[in-house]
Amino acid sequence: MPVVFRERGFRFFFYSNEGSPREPLHIHVERDNVEAKFWLRPAVRVAYNDGYDARTLRELQNLIEANSNRIERAWDEHFI
């Protein structure tokens, strides 16, 4: 499971086995055994949330938007 980056104690990653057919571009975020998944297109949005509060989800969304090129590049390098 490639880690794309870490920030503010969060780990931003994706799983190497993302389904068959592979799911569209997205990123998982984990900290303290709490995880969420965000789609990146057409806009960054929550796919699922397993414990983060609304304020933290907004913070994560902002971090993902700021790093979307980095995430997409890592995704392409891993899967393509």
mmCIF file of the N, C-alpha and C atoms, coordinates in Angstrom:
data_MODEL
# 
_entry.id   MODEL 
# 
loop_
_atom_site.group_PDB 
_atom_site.id 
_atom_site.type_symbol 
_atom_site.label_atom_id 
_atom_site.label_alt_id 
_atom_site.label_comp_id 
_atom_site.label_asym_id 
_atom_site.label_entity_id 
_atom_site.label_seq_id 
_atom_site.pdbx_PDB_ins_code 
_atom_site.Cartn_x 
_atom_site.Cartn_y 
_atom_site.Cartn_z 
_atom_site.occupancy 
_atom_site.B_iso_or_equiv 
_atom_site.pdbx_formal_charge 
_atom_site.auth_seq_id 
_atom_site.auth_comp_id 
_atom_site.auth_asym_id 
_atom_site.auth_atom_id 
_atom_site.pdbx_PDB_model_num 
ATOM 1   N N  . MET A 1 1  ? 0.840   -1.166 0.000   1.00 0.00 ? 1  MET A N  1 
ATOM 2   C CA . MET A 1 1  ? 0.000   0.000  0.000   1.00 0.00 ? 1  MET A CA 1 
ATOM 3   C C  . MET A 1 1  ? 0.891   1.236  0.000   1.00 0.00 ? 1  MET A C  1 
ATOM 4   N N  . PRO A 1 2  ? 1.006   1.881  -1.139  1.00 0.00 ? 2  PRO A N  1 
ATOM 5   C CA . PRO A 1 2  ? 1.881   3.044  -1.267  1.00 0.00 ? 2  PRO A CA 1 
ATOM 6   C C  . PRO A 1 2  ? 1.381   4.254  -0.467  1.00 0.00 ? 2  PRO A C  1 
ATOM 7   N N  . VAL A 1 3  ? 2.275   4.805  0.338   1.00 0.00 ? 3  VAL A N  1 
ATOM 8   C CA . VAL A 1 3  ? 1.990   6.041  1.058   1.00 0.00 ? 3  VAL A CA 1 
ATOM 9   C C  . VAL A 1 3  ? 2.433   7.188  0.161   1.00 0.00 ? 3  VAL A C  1 
ATOM 10  N N  . VAL A 1 4  ? 1.513   8.094  -0.131  1.00 0.00 ? 4  VAL A N  1 
ATOM 11  C CA . VAL A 1 4  ? 1.820   9.226  -1.005  1.00 0.00 ? 4  VAL A CA 1 
ATOM 12  C C  . VAL A 1 4  ? 2.496   10.330 -0.212  1.00 0.00 ? 4  VAL A C  1 
ATOM 13  N N  . PHE A 1 5  ? 1.953   10.649 0.965   1.00 0.00 ? 5  PHE A N  1 
ATOM 14  C CA . PHE A 1 5  ? 2.587   11.616 1.851   1.00 0.00 ? 5  PHE A CA 1 
ATOM 15  C C  . PHE A 1 5  ? 1.961   11.519 3.234   1.00 0.00 ? 5  PHE A C  1 
ATOM 16  N N  . ARG A 1 6  ? 2.643   12.153 4.174   1.00 0.00 ? 6  ARG A N  1 
ATOM 17  C CA . ARG A 1 6  ? 2.161   12.256 5.553   1.00 0.00 ? 6  ARG A CA 1 
ATOM 18  C C  . ARG A 1 6  ? 2.160   13.724 5.930   1.00 0.00 ? 6  ARG A C  1 
ATOM 19  N N  . GLU A 1 7  ? 1.102   14.121 6.612   1.00 0.00 ? 7  GLU A N  1 
ATOM 20  C CA . GLU A 1 7  ? 1.016   15.509 7.051   1.00 0.00 ? 7  GLU A CA 1 
ATOM 21  C C  . GLU A 1 7  ? 0.090   15.594 8.260   1.00 0.00 ? 7  GLU A C  1 
ATOM 22  N N  . ARG A 1 8  ? 0.521   16.376 9.262   1.00 0.00 ? 8  ARG A N  1 
ATOM 23  C CA . ARG A 1 8  ? -0.267  16.612 10.480  1.00 0.00 ? 8  ARG A CA 1 
ATOM 24  C C  . ARG A 1 8  ? -0.698  15.314 11.156  1.00 0.00 ? 8  ARG A C  1 
ATOM 25  N N  . GLY A 1 9  ? 0.137   14.308 11.042  1.00 0.00 ? 9  GLY A N  1 
ATOM 26  C CA . GLY A 1 9  ? -0.170  13.024 11.661  1.00 0.00 ? 9  GLY A CA 1 
ATOM 27  C C  . GLY A 1 9  ? -1.052  12.113 10.821  1.00 0.00 ? 9  GLY A C  1 
ATOM 28  N N  . PHE A 1 10 ? -1.500  12.581 9.666   1.00 0.00 ? 10 PHE A N  1 
ATOM 29  C CA . PHE A 1 10 ? -2.331  11.782 8.765   1.00 0.00 ? 10 PHE A CA 1 
ATOM 30  C C  . PHE A 1 10 ? -1.440  11.069 7.750   1.00 0.00 ? 10 PHE A C  1 
ATOM 31  N N  . ARG A 1 11 ? -1.850  9.885  7.371   1.00 0.00 ? 11 ARG A N  1 
ATOM 32  C CA . ARG A 1 11 ? -1.172  9.120  6.322   1.00 0.00 ? 11 ARG A CA 1 
ATOM 33  C C  . ARG A 1 11 ? -2.102  9.072  5.118   1.00 0.00 ? 11 ARG A C  1 
ATOM 34  N N  . PHE A 1 12 ? -1.641  9.555  3.982   1.00 0.00 ? 12 PHE A N  1 
ATOM 35  C CA . PHE A 1 12 ? -2.404  9.593  2.739   1.00 0.00 ? 12 PHE A CA 1 
ATOM 36  C C  . PHE A 1 12 ? -1.865  8.482  1.847   1.00 0.00 ? 12 PHE A C  1 
ATOM 37  N N  . PHE A 1 13 ? -2.722  7.543  1.482   1.00 0.00 ? 13 PHE A N  1 
ATOM 38  C CA . PHE A 1 13 ? -2.257  6.347  0.786   1.00 0.00 ? 13 PHE A CA 1 
ATOM 39  C C  . PHE A 1 13 ? -3.361  5.767  -0.088  1.00 0.00 ? 13 PHE A C  1 
ATOM 40  N N  . PHE A 1 14 ? -2.968  4.779  -0.886  1.00 0.00 ? 14 PHE A N  1 
ATOM 41  C CA . PHE A 1 14 ? -3.955  3.963  -1.586  1.00 0.00 ? 14 PHE A CA 1 
ATOM 42  C C  . PHE A 1 14 ? -3.512  2.516  -1.498  1.00 0.00 ? 14 PHE A C  1 
ATOM 43  N N  . TYR A 1 15 ? -4.455  1.618  -1.717  1.00 0.00 ? 15 TYR A N  1 
ATOM 44  C CA . TYR A 1 15 ? -4.159  0.196  -1.678  1.00 0.00 ? 15 TYR A CA 1 
ATOM 45  C C  . TYR A 1 15 ? -3.712  -0.264 -3.056  1.00 0.00 ? 15 TYR A C  1 
ATOM 46  N N  . SER A 1 16 ? -2.768  -1.181 -3.096  1.00 0.00 ? 16 SER A N  1 
ATOM 47  C CA . SER A 1 16 ? -2.295  -1.703 -4.381  1.00 0.00 ? 16 SER A CA 1 
ATOM 48  C C  . SER A 1 16 ? -3.374  -2.490 -5.107  1.00 0.00 ? 16 SER A C  1 
ATOM 49  N N  . ASN A 1 17 ? -4.264  -3.157 -4.353  1.00 0.00 ? 17 ASN A N  1 
ATOM 50  C CA . ASN A 1 17 ? -5.353  -3.910 -4.953  1.00 0.00 ? 17 ASN A CA 1 
ATOM 51  C C  . ASN A 1 17 ? -6.627  -3.075 -4.804  1.00 0.00 ? 17 ASN A C  1 
ATOM 52  N N  . GLU A 1 18 ? -6.909  -2.261 -5.780  1.00 0.00 ? 18 GLU A N  1 
ATOM 53  C CA . GLU A 1 18 ? -8.050  -1.331 -5.706  1.00 0.00 ? 18 GLU A CA 1 
ATOM 54  C C  . GLU A 1 18 ? -9.253  -1.826 -6.491  1.00 0.00 ? 18 GLU A C  1 
ATOM 55  N N  . GLY A 1 19 ? -9.438  -3.131 -6.534  1.00 0.00 ? 19 GLY A N  1 
ATOM 56  C CA . GLY A 1 19 ? -10.620 -3.689 -7.175  1.00 0.00 ? 19 GLY A CA 1 
ATOM 57  C C  . GLY A 1 19 ? -10.365 -4.091 -8.613  1.00 0.00 ? 19 GLY A C  1 
ATOM 58  N N  . SER A 1 20 ? -11.297 -4.839 -9.138  1.00 0.00 ? 20 SER A N  1 
ATOM 59  C CA . SER A 1 20 ? -11.207 -5.281 -10.520 1.00 0.00 ? 20 SER A CA 1 
ATOM 60  C C  . SER A 1 20 ? -12.593 -5.149 -11.136 1.00 0.00 ? 20 SER A C  1 
ATOM 61  N N  . PRO A 1 21 ? -12.848 -4.207 -12.001 1.00 0.00 ? 21 PRO A N  1 
ATOM 62  C CA . PRO A 1 21 ? -11.844 -3.251 -12.494 1.00 0.00 ? 21 PRO A CA 1 
ATOM 63  C C  . PRO A 1 21 ? -11.449 -2.263 -11.395 1.00 0.00 ? 21 PRO A C  1 
ATOM 64  N N  . ARG A 1 22 ? -10.282 -1.653 -11.567 1.00 0.00 ? 22 ARG A N  1 
ATOM 65  C CA . ARG A 1 22 ? -9.765  -0.724 -10.572 1.00 0.00 ? 22 ARG A CA 1 
ATOM 66  C C  . ARG A 1 22 ? -10.703 0.464  -10.400 1.00 0.00 ? 22 ARG A C  1 
ATOM 67  N N  . GLU A 1 23 ? -10.873 0.886  -9.156  1.00 0.00 ? 23 GLU A N  1 
ATOM 68  C CA . GLU A 1 23 ? -11.703 2.048  -8.863  1.00 0.00 ? 23 GLU A CA 1 
ATOM 69  C C  . GLU A 1 23 ? -11.053 3.309  -9.426  1.00 0.00 ? 23 GLU A C  1 
ATOM 70  N N  . PRO A 1 24 ? -11.846 4.353  -9.661  1.00 0.00 ? 24 PRO A N  1 
ATOM 71  C CA . PRO A 1 24 ? -11.276 5.617  -10.141 1.00 0.00 ? 24 PRO A CA 1 
ATOM 72  C C  . PRO A 1 24 ? -10.325 6.227  -9.103  1.00 0.00 ? 24 PRO A C  1 
ATOM 73  N N  . LEU A 1 25 ? -9.594  7.207  -9.532  1.00 0.00 ? 25 LEU A N  1 
ATOM 74  C CA . LEU A 1 25 ? -8.613  7.909  -8.710  1.00 0.00 ? 25 LEU A CA 1 
ATOM 75  C C  . LEU A 1 25 ? -9.204  8.343  -7.371  1.00 0.00 ? 25 LEU A C  1 
ATOM 76  N N  . HIS A 1 26 ? -8.553  7.931  -6.288  1.00 0.00 ? 26 HIS A N  1 
ATOM 77  C CA . HIS A 1 26 ? -8.982  8.296  -4.944  1.00 0.00 ? 26 HIS A CA 1 
ATOM 78  C C  . HIS A 1 26 ? -7.814  8.152  -3.983  1.00 0.00 ? 26 HIS A C  1 
ATOM 79  N N  . ILE A 1 27 ? -8.016  8.591  -2.757  1.00 0.00 ? 27 ILE A N  1 
ATOM 80  C CA . ILE A 1 27 ? -6.978  8.503  -1.731  1.00 0.00 ? 27 ILE A CA 1 
ATOM 81  C C  . ILE A 1 27 ? -7.631  8.130  -0.398  1.00 0.00 ? 27 ILE A C  1 
ATOM 82  N N  . HIS A 1 28 ? -6.947  7.312  0.367   1.00 0.00 ? 28 HIS A N  1 
ATOM 83  C CA . HIS A 1 28 ? -7.371  6.965  1.720   1.00 0.00 ? 28 HIS A CA 1 
ATOM 84  C C  . HIS A 1 28 ? -6.558  7.806  2.695   1.00 0.00 ? 28 HIS A C  1 
ATOM 85  N N  . VAL A 1 29 ? -7.164  8.150  3.821   1.00 0.00 ? 29 VAL A N  1 
ATOM 86  C CA . VAL A 1 29 ? -6.480  8.926  4.853   1.00 0.00 ? 29 VAL A CA 1 
ATOM 87  C C  . VAL A 1 29 ? -6.714  8.233  6.182   1.00 0.00 ? 29 VAL A C  1 
ATOM 88  N N  . GLU A 1 30 ? -5.610  8.007  6.931   1.00 0.00 ? 30 GLU A N  1 
ATOM 89  C CA . GLU A 1 30 ? -5.704  7.282  8.193   1.00 0.00 ? 30 GLU A CA 1 
ATOM 90  C C  . GLU A 1 30 ? -4.908  7.994  9.271   1.00 0.00 ? 30 GLU A C  1 
ATOM 91  N N  . ARG A 1 31 ? -5.478  8.008  10.459  1.00 0.00 ? 31 ARG A N  1 
ATOM 92  C CA . ARG A 1 31 ? -4.778  8.454  11.668  1.00 0.00 ? 31 ARG A CA 1 
ATOM 93  C C  . ARG A 1 31 ? -5.504  7.838  12.860  1.00 0.00 ? 31 ARG A C  1 
ATOM 94  N N  . ASP A 1 32 ? -4.725  7.281  13.777  1.00 0.00 ? 32 ASP A N  1 
ATOM 95  C CA . ASP A 1 32 ? -5.287  6.710  15.006  1.00 0.00 ? 32 ASP A CA 1 
ATOM 96  C C  . ASP A 1 32 ? -6.411  5.707  14.735  1.00 0.00 ? 32 ASP A C  1 
ATOM 97  N N  . ASN A 1 33 ? -6.210  4.843  13.750  1.00 0.00 ? 33 ASN A N  1 
ATOM 98  C CA . ASN A 1 33 ? -7.186  3.798  13.396  1.00 0.00 ? 33 ASN A CA 1 
ATOM 99  C C  . ASN A 1 33 ? -8.523  4.335  12.923  1.00 0.00 ? 33 ASN A C  1 
ATOM 100 N N  . VAL A 1 34 ? -8.537  5.562  12.453  1.00 0.00 ? 34 VAL A N  1 
ATOM 101 C CA . VAL A 1 34 ? -9.724  6.151  11.832  1.00 0.00 ? 34 VAL A CA 1 
ATOM 102 C C  . VAL A 1 34 ? -9.359  6.371  10.363  1.00 0.00 ? 34 VAL A C  1 
ATOM 103 N N  . GLU A 1 35 ? -10.283 6.048  9.467   1.00 0.00 ? 35 GLU A N  1 
ATOM 104 C CA . GLU A 1 35 ? -9.969  6.135  8.046   1.00 0.00 ? 35 GLU A CA 1 
ATOM 105 C C  . GLU A 1 35 ? -11.123 6.757  7.261   1.00 0.00 ? 35 GLU A C  1 
ATOM 106 N N  . ALA A 1 36 ? -10.748 7.456  6.215   1.00 0.00 ? 36 ALA A N  1 
ATOM 107 C CA . ALA A 1 36 ? -11.718 7.986  5.258   1.00 0.00 ? 36 ALA A CA 1 
ATOM 108 C C  . ALA A 1 36 ? -11.146 7.792  3.854   1.00 0.00 ? 36 ALA A C  1 
ATOM 109 N N  . LYS A 1 37 ? -12.026 7.842  2.893   1.00 0.00 ? 37 LYS A N  1 
ATOM 110 C CA . LYS A 1 37 ? -11.642 7.708  1.487   1.00 0.00 ? 37 LYS A CA 1 
ATOM 111 C C  . LYS A 1 37 ? -12.249 8.884  0.741   1.00 0.00 ? 37 LYS A C  1 
ATOM 112 N N  . PHE A 1 38 ? -11.448 9.476  -0.147  1.00 0.00 ? 38 PHE A N  1 
ATOM 113 C CA . PHE A 1 38 ? -11.894 10.630 -0.929  1.00 0.00 ? 38 PHE A CA 1 
ATOM 114 C C  . PHE A 1 38 ? -11.712 10.358 -2.410  1.00 0.00 ? 38 PHE A C  1 
ATOM 115 N N  . TRP A 1 39 ? -12.753 10.634 -3.190  1.00 0.00 ? 39 TRP A N  1 
ATOM 116 C CA . TRP A 1 39 ? -12.634 10.660 -4.644  1.00 0.00 ? 39 TRP A CA 1 
ATOM 117 C C  . TRP A 1 39 ? -11.950 11.978 -5.007  1.00 0.00 ? 39 TRP A C  1 
ATOM 118 N N  . LEU A 1 40 ? -11.174 11.977 -6.075  1.00 0.00 ? 40 LEU A N  1 
ATOM 119 C CA . LEU A 1 40 ? -10.517 13.209 -6.511  1.00 0.00 ? 40 LEU A CA 1 
ATOM 120 C C  . LEU A 1 40 ? -11.215 13.857 -7.694  1.00 0.00 ? 40 LEU A C  1 
ATOM 121 N N  . ARG A 1 41 ? -12.042 13.091 -8.411  1.00 0.00 ? 41 ARG A N  1 
ATOM 122 C CA . ARG A 1 41 ? -12.717 13.638 -9.587  1.00 0.00 ? 41 ARG A CA 1 
ATOM 123 C C  . ARG A 1 41 ? -14.195 13.312 -9.555  1.00 0.00 ? 41 ARG A C  1 
ATOM 124 N N  . PRO A 1 42 ? -15.030 14.159 -10.061 1.00 0.00 ? 42 PRO A N  1 
ATOM 125 C CA . PRO A 1 42 ? -14.706 15.420 -10.733 1.00 0.00 ? 42 PRO A CA 1 
ATOM 126 C C  . PRO A 1 42 ? -14.250 16.507 -9.768  1.00 0.00 ? 42 PRO A C  1 
ATOM 127 N N  . ALA A 1 43 ? -14.542 16.353 -8.488  1.00 0.00 ? 43 ALA A N  1 
ATOM 128 C CA . ALA A 1 43 ? -14.062 17.263 -7.455  1.00 0.00 ? 43 ALA A CA 1 
ATOM 129 C C  . ALA A 1 43 ? -13.762 16.420 -6.225  1.00 0.00 ? 43 ALA A C  1 
ATOM 130 N N  . VAL A 1 44 ? -12.906 16.915 -5.349  1.00 0.00 ? 44 VAL A N  1 
ATOM 131 C CA . VAL A 1 44 ? -12.579 16.176 -4.132  1.00 0.00 ? 44 VAL A CA 1 
ATOM 132 C C  . VAL A 1 44 ? -13.822 16.088 -3.255  1.00 0.00 ? 44 VAL A C  1 
ATOM 133 N N  . ARG A 1 45 ? -14.184 14.844 -2.890  1.00 0.00 ? 45 ARG A N  1 
ATOM 134 C CA . ARG A 1 45 ? -15.355 14.636 -2.033  1.00 0.00 ? 45 ARG A CA 1 
ATOM 135 C C  . ARG A 1 45 ? -15.188 13.330 -1.270  1.00 0.00 ? 45 ARG A C  1 
ATOM 136 N N  . VAL A 1 46 ? -15.868 13.225 -0.163  1.00 0.00 ? 46 VAL A N  1 
ATOM 137 C CA . VAL A 1 46 ? -15.775 12.046 0.693   1.00 0.00 ? 46 VAL A CA 1 
ATOM 138 C C  . VAL A 1 46 ? -16.494 10.877 0.033   1.00 0.00 ? 46 VAL A C  1 
ATOM 139 N N  . ALA A 1 47 ? -15.805 9.741  -0.059  1.00 0.00 ? 47 ALA A N  1 
ATOM 140 C CA . ALA A 1 47 ? -16.420 8.502  -0.529  1.00 0.00 ? 47 ALA A CA 1 
ATOM 141 C C  . ALA A 1 47 ? -16.963 7.717  0.661   1.00 0.00 ? 47 ALA A C  1 
ATOM 142 N N  . TYR A 1 48 ? -16.189 7.643  1.735   1.00 0.00 ? 48 TYR A N  1 
ATOM 143 C CA . TYR A 1 48 ? -16.682 7.097  2.995   1.00 0.00 ? 48 TYR A CA 1 
ATOM 144 C C  . TYR A 1 48 ? -15.858 7.657  4.141   1.00 0.00 ? 48 TYR A C  1 
ATOM 145 N N  . ASN A 1 49 ? -16.443 7.606  5.307   1.00 0.00 ? 49 ASN A N  1 
ATOM 146 C CA . ASN A 1 49 ? -15.816 8.133  6.504   1.00 0.00 ? 49 ASN A CA 1 
ATOM 147 C C  . ASN A 1 49 ? -16.089 7.171  7.647   1.00 0.00 ? 49 ASN A C  1 
ATOM 148 N N  . ASP A 1 50 ? -15.033 6.779  8.332   1.00 0.00 ? 50 ASP A N  1 
ATOM 149 C CA . ASP A 1 50 ? -15.180 5.861  9.449   1.00 0.00 ? 50 ASP A CA 1 
ATOM 150 C C  . ASP A 1 50 ? -14.683 6.500  10.744  1.00 0.00 ? 50 ASP A C  1 
ATOM 151 N N  . GLY A 1 51 ? -15.211 7.709  11.062  1.00 0.00 ? 51 GLY A N  1 
ATOM 152 C CA . GLY A 1 51 ? -14.933 8.269  12.366  1.00 0.00 ? 51 GLY A CA 1 
ATOM 153 C C  . GLY A 1 51 ? -14.445 9.693  12.455  1.00 0.00 ? 51 GLY A C  1 
ATOM 154 N N  . TYR A 1 52 ? -14.102 10.327 11.347  1.00 0.00 ? 52 TYR A N  1 
ATOM 155 C CA . TYR A 1 52 ? -13.658 11.717 11.417  1.00 0.00 ? 52 TYR A CA 1 
ATOM 156 C C  . TYR A 1 52 ? -14.848 12.653 11.591  1.00 0.00 ? 52 TYR A C  1 
ATOM 157 N N  . ASP A 1 53 ? -14.657 13.726 12.355  1.00 0.00 ? 53 ASP A N  1 
ATOM 158 C CA . ASP A 1 53 ? -15.716 14.725 12.496  1.00 0.00 ? 53 ASP A CA 1 
ATOM 159 C C  . ASP A 1 53 ? -15.707 15.657 11.278  1.00 0.00 ? 53 ASP A C  1 
ATOM 160 N N  . ALA A 1 54 ? -16.736 16.471 11.154  1.00 0.00 ? 54 ALA A N  1 
ATOM 161 C CA . ALA A 1 54 ? -16.909 17.334 9.980   1.00 0.00 ? 54 ALA A CA 1 
ATOM 162 C C  . ALA A 1 54 ? -15.743 18.306 9.820   1.00 0.00 ? 54 ALA A C  1 
ATOM 163 N N  . ARG A 1 55 ? -15.247 18.843 10.908  1.00 0.00 ? 55 ARG A N  1 
ATOM 164 C CA . ARG A 1 55 ? -14.122 19.791 10.833  1.00 0.00 ? 55 ARG A CA 1 
ATOM 165 C C  . ARG A 1 55 ? -12.875 19.112 10.266  1.00 0.00 ? 55 ARG A C  1 
ATOM 166 N N  . THR A 1 56 ? -12.586 17.908 10.719  1.00 0.00 ? 56 THR A N  1 
ATOM 167 C CA . THR A 1 56 ? -11.426 17.163 10.236  1.00 0.00 ? 56 THR A CA 1 
ATOM 168 C C  . THR A 1 56 ? -11.601 16.795 8.767   1.00 0.00 ? 56 THR A C  1 
ATOM 169 N N  . LEU A 1 57 ? -12.801 16.411 8.368   1.00 0.00 ? 57 LEU A N  1 
ATOM 170 C CA . LEU A 1 57 ? -13.051 16.100 6.952   1.00 0.00 ? 57 LEU A CA 1 
ATOM 171 C C  . LEU A 1 57 ? -12.791 17.312 6.068   1.00 0.00 ? 57 LEU A C  1 
ATOM 172 N N  . ARG A 1 58 ? -13.188 18.502 6.522   1.00 0.00 ? 58 ARG A N  1 
ATOM 173 C CA . ARG A 1 58 ? -12.902 19.719 5.748   1.00 0.00 ? 58 ARG A CA 1 
ATOM 174 C C  . ARG A 1 58 ? -11.393 19.957 5.657   1.00 0.00 ? 58 ARG A C  1 
ATOM 175 N N  . GLU A 1 59 ? -10.679 19.751 6.764   1.00 0.00 ? 59 GLU A N  1 
ATOM 176 C CA . GLU A 1 59 ? -9.223  19.894 6.770   1.00 0.00 ? 59 GLU A CA 1 
ATOM 177 C C  . GLU A 1 59 ? -8.590  18.914 5.782   1.00 0.00 ? 59 GLU A C  1 
ATOM 178 N N  . LEU A 1 60 ? -9.040  17.672 5.814   1.00 0.00 ? 60 LEU A N  1 
ATOM 179 C CA . LEU A 1 60 ? -8.517  16.663 4.900   1.00 0.00 ? 60 LEU A CA 1 
ATOM 180 C C  . LEU A 1 60 ? -8.821  17.009 3.449   1.00 0.00 ? 60 LEU A C  1 
ATOM 181 N N  . GLN A 1 61 ? -10.024 17.462 3.194   1.00 0.00 ? 61 GLN A N  1 
ATOM 182 C CA . GLN A 1 61 ? -10.383 17.842 1.834   1.00 0.00 ? 61 GLN A CA 1 
ATOM 183 C C  . GLN A 1 61 ? -9.455  18.946 1.329   1.00 0.00 ? 61 GLN A C  1 
ATOM 184 N N  . ASN A 1 62 ? -9.169  19.926 2.171   1.00 0.00 ? 62 ASN A N  1 
ATOM 185 C CA . ASN A 1 62 ? -8.260  21.007 1.779   1.00 0.00 ? 62 ASN A CA 1 
ATOM 186 C C  . ASN A 1 62 ? -6.854  20.492 1.508   1.00 0.00 ? 62 ASN A C  1 
ATOM 187 N N  . LEU A 1 63 ? -6.374  19.579 2.352   1.00 0.00 ? 63 LEU A N  1 
ATOM 188 C CA . LEU A 1 63 ? -5.041  19.008 2.136   1.00 0.00 ? 63 LEU A CA 1 
ATOM 189 C C  . LEU A 1 63 ? -4.988  18.208 0.835   1.00 0.00 ? 63 LEU A C  1 
ATOM 190 N N  . ILE A 1 64 ? -6.041  17.466 0.559   1.00 0.00 ? 64 ILE A N  1 
ATOM 191 C CA . ILE A 1 64 ? -6.085  16.676 -0.682  1.00 0.00 ? 64 ILE A CA 1 
ATOM 192 C C  . ILE A 1 64 ? -6.144  17.591 -1.893  1.00 0.00 ? 64 ILE A C  1 
ATOM 193 N N  . GLU A 1 65 ? -6.966  18.628 -1.834  1.00 0.00 ? 65 GLU A N  1 
ATOM 194 C CA . GLU A 1 65 ? -7.024  19.567 -2.955  1.00 0.00 ? 65 GLU A CA 1 
ATOM 195 C C  . GLU A 1 65 ? -5.662  20.204 -3.207  1.00 0.00 ? 65 GLU A C  1 
ATOM 196 N N  . ALA A 1 66 ? -4.955  20.571 -2.140  1.00 0.00 ? 66 ALA A N  1 
ATOM 197 C CA . ALA A 1 66 ? -3.640  21.206 -2.276  1.00 0.00 ? 66 ALA A CA 1 
ATOM 198 C C  . ALA A 1 66 ? -2.590  20.243 -2.824  1.00 0.00 ? 66 ALA A C  1 
ATOM 199 N N  . ASN A 1 67 ? -2.805  18.945 -2.650  1.00 0.00 ? 67 ASN A N  1 
ATOM 200 C CA . ASN A 1 67 ? -1.839  17.930 -3.085  1.00 0.00 ? 67 ASN A CA 1 
ATOM 201 C C  . ASN A 1 67 ? -2.372  17.034 -4.197  1.00 0.00 ? 67 ASN A C  1 
ATOM 202 N N  . SER A 1 68 ? -3.413  17.461 -4.881  1.00 0.00 ? 68 SER A N  1 
ATOM 203 C CA . SER A 1 68 ? -4.059  16.589 -5.863  1.00 0.00 ? 68 SER A CA 1 
ATOM 204 C C  . SER A 1 68 ? -3.119  16.187 -6.995  1.00 0.00 ? 68 SER A C  1 
ATOM 205 N N  . ASN A 1 69 ? -2.267  17.080 -7.455  1.00 0.00 ? 69 ASN A N  1 
ATOM 206 C CA . ASN A 1 69 ? -1.318  16.719 -8.520  1.00 0.00 ? 69 ASN A CA 1 
ATOM 207 C C  . ASN A 1 69 ? -0.342  15.657 -8.042  1.00 0.00 ? 69 ASN A C  1 
ATOM 208 N N  . ARG A 1 70 ? 0.118   15.806 -6.836  1.00 0.00 ? 70 ARG A N  1 
ATOM 209 C CA . ARG A 1 70 ? 1.033   14.835 -6.227  1.00 0.00 ? 70 ARG A CA 1 
ATOM 210 C C  . ARG A 1 70 ? 0.371   13.463 -6.097  1.00 0.00 ? 70 ARG A C  1 
ATOM 211 N N  . ILE A 1 71 ? -0.874  13.448 -5.672  1.00 0.00 ? 71 ILE A N  1 
ATOM 212 C CA . ILE A 1 71 ? -1.614  12.197 -5.519  1.00 0.00 ? 71 ILE A CA 1 
ATOM 213 C C  . ILE A 1 71 ? -1.819  11.534 -6.874  1.00 0.00 ? 71 ILE A C  1 
ATOM 214 N N  . GLU A 1 72 ? -2.245  12.306 -7.850  1.00 0.00 ? 72 GLU A N  1 
ATOM 215 C CA . GLU A 1 72 ? -2.477  11.749 -9.188  1.00 0.00 ? 72 GLU A CA 1 
ATOM 216 C C  . GLU A 1 72 ? -1.185  11.215 -9.795  1.00 0.00 ? 72 GLU A C  1 
ATOM 217 N N  . ARG A 1 73 ? -0.088  11.907 -9.622  1.00 0.00 ? 73 ARG A N  1 
ATOM 218 C CA . ARG A 1 73 ? 1.198   11.452 -10.149 1.00 0.00 ? 73 ARG A CA 1 
ATOM 219 C C  . ARG A 1 73 ? 1.595   10.115 -9.508  1.00 0.00 ? 73 ARG A C  1 
ATOM 220 N N  . ALA A 1 74 ? 1.439   10.003 -8.189  1.00 0.00 ? 74 ALA A N  1 
ATOM 221 C CA . ALA A 1 74 ? 1.763   8.753  -7.496  1.00 0.00 ? 74 ALA A CA 1 
ATOM 222 C C  . ALA A 1 74 ? 0.865   7.615  -7.965  1.00 0.00 ? 74 ALA A C  1 
ATOM 223 N N  . TRP A 1 75 ? -0.416  7.904  -8.161  1.00 0.00 ? 75 TRP A N  1 
ATOM 224 C CA . TRP A 1 75 ? -1.374  6.905  -8.649  1.00 0.00 ? 75 TRP A CA 1 
ATOM 225 C C  . TRP A 1 75 ? -0.939  6.391  -10.026 1.00 0.00 ? 75 TRP A C  1 
ATOM 226 N N  . ASP A 1 76 ? -0.647  7.330  -10.926 1.00 0.00 ? 76 ASP A N  1 
ATOM 227 C CA . ASP A 1 76 ? -0.235  6.947  -12.279 1.00 0.00 ? 76 ASP A CA 1 
ATOM 228 C C  . ASP A 1 76 ? 1.057   6.154  -12.281 1.00 0.00 ? 76 ASP A C  1 
ATOM 229 N N  . GLU A 1 77 ? 2.020   6.565  -11.468 1.00 0.00 ? 77 GLU A N  1 
ATOM 230 C CA . GLU A 1 77 ? 3.289   5.849  -11.413 1.00 0.00 ? 77 GLU A CA 1 
ATOM 231 C C  . GLU A 1 77 ? 3.091   4.429  -10.889 1.00 0.00 ? 77 GLU A C  1 
ATOM 232 N N  . HIS A 1 78 ? 2.165   4.246  -9.986  1.00 0.00 ? 78 HIS A N  1 
ATOM 233 C CA . HIS A 1 78 ? 1.950   2.910  -9.414  1.00 0.00 ? 78 HIS A CA 1 
ATOM 234 C C  . HIS A 1 78 ? 1.124   2.002  -10.323 1.00 0.00 ? 78 HIS A C  1 
ATOM 235 N N  . PHE A 1 79 ? 0.080   2.547  -10.914 1.00 0.00 ? 79 PHE A N  1 
ATOM 236 C CA . PHE A 1 79 ? -0.857  1.702  -11.652 1.00 0.00 ? 79 PHE A CA 1 
ATOM 237 C C  . PHE A 1 79 ? -0.647  1.668  -13.161 1.00 0.00 ? 79 PHE A C  1 
ATOM 238 N N  . ILE A 1 80 ? 0.058   2.624  -13.694 1.00 0.00 ? 80 ILE A N  1 
ATOM 239 C CA . ILE A 1 80 ? 0.201   2.663  -15.163 1.00 0.00 ? 80 ILE A CA 1 
ATOM 240 C C  . ILE A 1 80 ? 1.571   2.189  -15.588 1.00 0.00 ? 80 ILE A C  1 
# 
